[in-house]
Amino acid sequence: MSGALDGIVIIDVSTLVQGPQAASMLHGLGAEVIKVELPGAGDVGRHVAVIPDWGGPVFIAHNRGKRSITLDLRTPSGKAALERMCASADVLLSNFMPGTLEGWGLSYDHLATINPRLIWAAASYLGPHGPDARREGADMAGQAMGGIISTTGSDGGPMTPIGALIADSTGAQNLTTGILAALFAREKTGRGQRVDVSLLGGQMWLQSTELTYYLITGETAGRSNAGHPLVDALYGIFPTVDGFIAIAGCPEHLWPGMVRAVERPDLLDNPRFGTYFTTPEIRAELFVTFNEIFATRTTAEWCERLAAEGQRFAPVRSHSEVADDPQAAANGYVVAVDHPDHGSVRVVGNPITMTDTPTRTGISAPELGQHTEEILLELGYTWDDIARFGEESAI
């Protein structure tokens, strides 16, 4: 069965995460993705946290299933080759600093004259407009500029970035959405268009609830304090004997079961605790009480008790526990594949399930320039042309 984007060709000239992750999702939805990399260097993600005999997990995670061609887009031959690729492609996807592709003569306006159906999709740090548009940045800067770091930790304690590339990943999801919307619009208009997203915009959209609170009240929501600054409820992280457990609120209809699970029938006599949403003062009392309660048993014991009462909870798990979860395997979030160099290995699967046009999981990431000659020949270049590319250091 074909994927939803079968027949769609994506030219991915991006690097690291925000762009490549979007292209990886499009590949999972069925598109062909051609990865364009700088000769001799390649995607910067190839060189981050390198694992011997494997490469960089940043690159592997976001480039499985793509084909790689090396092209120096700053050279006449490299530029001409990309123009030829874009003449028949559906999407050009990048995450350079705004103005970079334009400086190389590869602007949307120029490429649209070659292929009016082309979608020119760009991800950046702060967006394409404004006084700071030409600044360079990465995930950490996106988290800081977007304000999410200021919400972490407890009042009076240190702040910390999120332990995942959340600004990059949010930007990637927005880029994917924008490209899919542009493809849908093209079905009606016949025209491509320019799509822009950024780390800053993604982080602001991610925090739209908290920013809305500020825009209305003029006050910031504040730090998470082991929960959420706007949720005055039994909603947070609590230490157990051997770990932590997360409670995602306790609606009124679940409160009697919670009391049974923790063996505290006396709590039923406290009407202030039996309300789902309460006040900051009562929330503080709830946290004191339940910190003491949950500290008396192991995480596994609490999971068994809370599950028996249908509560909204989860153990705070490590990556090893997440990867070995039967629930994740059952939904294809972790899948076993037959890797050409390493045999049977597990990889992160596509998080989307579709019945008529199933998604797919890329198996291996390409070697740098692995498909250069193959792609150039497909574009109509001859072996003599390819030799001249080499002489010009364009590949």
Secondary structure as UniProt FT lines:
FT   TURN            4..7
FT   STRAND          9..12
FT   TURN            16..17
FT   HELIX           18..28
FT   TURN            29..30
FT   STRAND          32..37
FT   TURN            39..41
FT   HELIX           44..47
FT   TURN            52..54
FT   HELIX           57..63
FT   TURN            64..65
FT   STRAND          67..70
FT   TURN            73..74
FT   HELIX           76..88
FT   STRAND          91..94
FT   TURN            98..99
FT   HELIX           100..103
FT   TURN            104..105
FT   HELIX           108..114
FT   TURN            116..117
FT   STRAND          119..124
FT   TURN            131..134
FT   HELIX           139..146
FT   HELIX           148..151
FT   TURN            155..156
FT   HELIX           166..189
FT   STRAND          194..198
FT   HELIX           199..206
FT   HELIX           208..217
FT   TURN            225..226
FT   TURN            229..230
FT   STRAND          235..239
FT   STRAND          244..248
FT   HELIX           252..254
FT   HELIX           255..261
FT   TURN            262..263
FT   HELIX           265..269
FT   TURN            271..274
FT   HELIX           280..294
FT   TURN            295..296
FT   HELIX           299..308
FT   TURN            309..310
FT   STRAND          313..315
FT   HELIX           319..323
FT   HELIX           326..330
FT   TURN            331..332
FT   STRAND          334..339
FT   TURN            340..342
FT   STRAND          343..348
FT   TURN            368..371
FT   HELIX           372..378
FT   TURN            379..380
FT   HELIX           383..391
FT   TURN            392..393
//
